[in-house]
Amino acid sequence: MLYSTFSGISVRQNKLDCVVIRRRKTGWKIDASFTFLCEEKQDWKSAWAKLKKRLPRWRNCVSISLNFEEVLSKSSVINASLSEDETVLQVQEQLSSAIIKEELVHDYRMSEVINGEQKLELYIGKKEALTGLLQRCALSVDVVGWVLTDLQALSKELELPNENKADGFIEITEGRMVVVSLNQQSLPMVFDITKQSLSEFFQSLTHTFASLSADTDQESVTLLVYGAADRIAKLNKLFIHNPEINLVDASLTPSVKGLTSFASCYPALACAMGAYCWSKGSQ
């Protein structure tokens, strides 16, 4: 089915957020955003009912995503000449090596062929986590994504100032900081910031960012920053005199100015963007 709109849903603590983006000839555009506060148990039922009434009903892809820690990503390089059945066998072999007793669910995607080889990206999760997510979402879901790949997709789509290109991104909340490279497709590096201040992480962060730029010829690394506004402000102060790191607040990019509360809505926007990029790739 060719979708024209993509509705990304994010459920965090006592908030239900949804962002709707529309496919355009020139790309995509934010159509609408909705936020519902749910203090009591009965509030959730009402919020889902209200959201269902507001969502587009025609060619709309409803998406929701698993959290960072709920999916394992494995990469391998395979011969591009393998048939579809042989590729499935490769996937099954990798799944059989996972030392997990719980029932698993999985998905995979293939990269473009380069020199007769393809990269196989395998995503593995516990079925219990997927079932719980779908039960919590009181809507019919078309696509289930992963927060990590959602934010990667959004980071690549945002218009950066001075025609810069994002090399990675940081998501920073009150409790943790997640650092991801877009060039190396590395797994997220997670820092617990509940017990230490941001300044105490400065040296390890600088070392991490230096490794992200090791394979590039650029003099500096550009990183998009998502999350709590006060935490982003503190992070900017730490790196303001570091010429090797260029931090860009994602909420200030032109593409997202239609969102009144970016700090709250960006996970839902990223979810919609993940589904949008999946749709383009599957055509």
N, C-alpha and C positions, 0 to 999 in steps of 0.2 A: 504493500500500500504506500502511495506517495503522500506523506504528511505535509501539511502546510503550516501547522503550528505545533509547538513543543512546550508542554507544561511540566516544569520541574518542581518537585515537592521536597521540602526539607522539614523534618520534625526534630527540634532540639529543645530539650527540657520542657518548658510549658508554652512553646510557640509552634504554630503551624504556618509555614511560609510557602508561597507558590509564586513562581514567575513564569509568564507566558511569553515566548518569543515566536516571531513569525518569519517564515522563509520569504525572502525577497529576491528579485533578480540580481541585486547587487550584494546579497549576503543575508543578513538577518537584522531584526530590529525588535526591541522590547515592546510588547503590546500592552501588558498589564502586570500588576503584582498585587498580591493579597497577603495580609498578615492577620492571624487570629490568635489571641491570647486565651489560653486554656488553664484556668486556675483550679477548676474542679473537674471531676471525672465526667460529669454530664456535659461539660463544655466541649469536649472532644467530638461527641456525636453531633452537636449543633454545628461545630466548625466544619466538619467533613460535609455535612448536608449543605451548608452555605457555599462552600467551595465548589461542590458538584454543580450547583445552579449557575455559577459564574464562569465555569470553564467552557471554551469553545466545544461545540458538539460535532463539528464536521472536520474530518481529517486532522484530528488533534491527537498527538502522541503524549500520553501521560507517563511520566517517568519518576522513579524514586531510586535512591542509591544506598548501598551498603557503606558502612564507615571504613576509615583507614585500616583499622585492626581486624576487620572481618573478612578480608580477602588476601590470599597469598598469590603473588605474581612470580612466574618462572619463565625465563627466556632461554631459547635454544636456537641453534642454526641448523636448518635441514636442507637437503637437496631439493631444488625447485622442481625436479622431474618426478617427484613422488606423486602417486595418484591420491585422490581424496581418501580412499580406504587405507592407504599406507600412512597418510598423515594422521588419520584417526588412531591407528595402531601406535604411532609415536606418542600421541596424547595419552592413550591408555597406559603405556609403559611408564610415563612420567607420573601419572596418577597413582599407579600401583606402588611407587616409591615413597608416597606420602605416608608418614608414620602417624596416622590419625585414626582413632577407632570410630569416630562419628561418621555418619553418612555424609558424603560430599556432593556438591554441585560444581559444575565447571563450565567455562566457555573459553574460546581461543580465537585469535585473529592472526592473519598472515601479513607480513610486510611485502613491499614490492620486491621483485626478483633483481638481485644484483650479483653479477658474475656467476650465475647458475645456482645461487643460494637464496634462501628466504629465512627471515627471522620468525620464529613461532613464539607468540606471546600467549601463555597459558594462565588463566585466572581460576583460582580454586577457593571455594568457600564452604562453610558448614551448612548443610541443608536446614538445620535448625535456625540459623541466623536469617536465612532467606525467608523461611516460612514465617518467622516472627515479624519480619519487616512487612511482608505482604498482609499479614493479619492486622497489623497496626494501621495500615493504609486502607481506609474504608472506601476505596475507589477501585475501578478496574484498571490495572497497570499494564501498559504496553511494553515498557522497557525497564529493566532493572540495571542500574549502573554501579559505579564505584566512585566514591568521593575523590580518590587520587586521580583517576583518569578524567573525571569531570573537570577538576581544577586545571589539569594539564590542557584539556581542550579549550577551556575559557581563556587561559593565559596566552594561548597561541592566537586567539581570535581578537583580543582586545587591541585597540589602536593606541600605541604608545607615543608619547611626545618625542619630537625630534627624530621620528622614524627609527627609533631604537627597536631592537628585537629582544624579547625576553629570553634569558638563559635559564631561568628557574623561577620558583616562587616560594614564599614563606606564608604559612597560615599561623597566626598568633592569636591565642585566646588567653583567658585569665589563667589557665592552668598549664598550657603547653605550647610549644612552638614546633612546627613541622617544616622541614626544609627539603625541597625537591629540585633536582636538575631536570631541565627539559632536553638538554643535549645528550646526556648519558642515559636517560631513562632509568635512573637509579631508583631504588626503593626509598621511601621517605625516611629521613633522619629525624628522629623525634627527641626533643629536649623537654624535660620536666622543669617547669619554671615556678613550681609552687614552693619549693624550698630554698631557691636561690634567686637573686635579682638578675635582671637582664645583663647588667654590667659584668657579672661574674661569668657569663657565658661568652663574653666578647671575644676572647682569645680562641676558644674552640670554634666559634662561629666564623671568625676570620679564616682559620685554617680550613674549615669545611668549604667556604666560598672559594678559596684559592684552588682547592681540588676540583671544583666545578668548572673552573676556567682553564684547567691544565691543558686540555686538548684544543683550545682555541687560540687564535692569533690576536684576540682583542686585548686592549690594555686594561679594560674594566669589565665587570660582570653586571648585567642588568637583571634585577630581581623584582618581581611584583610582590607586593605585600597585601595580604587579606587579613581581616579580623577586627579586633577591638581597637577603636580609635586611640585610646590613651596608651595602649601598648605600642601601637605603630609610631606614635609621637616619640616615645622613649627610645625606640629602636632607631629612629631617624637621627636622634641626637647622638647616639653612640657612633653612627657611621658617617656623620656629616663631614668629618675630616679624613675619611678613608677614600682616596681617589680610585681604589681598585673595585669598590662596591658602589653600584648605583641603585639605590632603592626607589621604587616607584609605587606610590599608593594607588592600588587598583581602583579605588573609589573615585579617583580624579581623572580617569581616562574618559575620553569623549563618548565611548560606546555605552556607558552605564549611567549617564546623567539622568535617565528617566526613572531611576530608582531613588526614592526619597530616603530610604534607610538601607544603604548598601551593606553596612556591617551585619545587618540581620538577614538580608535577602540574597547575598552572594552565593551561599550554598545551593539555594533553589535555582538561581540563574545558572550556576555551573552544572547542575543536574540537567536542566533543559538543554544546555549547550552540549553536554555529553551525548544526549539522545539525538540532537541535531547532527553532530559529527558522525555518529553511528549511522544515521539515515543516509548521509551523503556517501559514506564509505560502502554501504550495502547496495547502492544502486548499480 
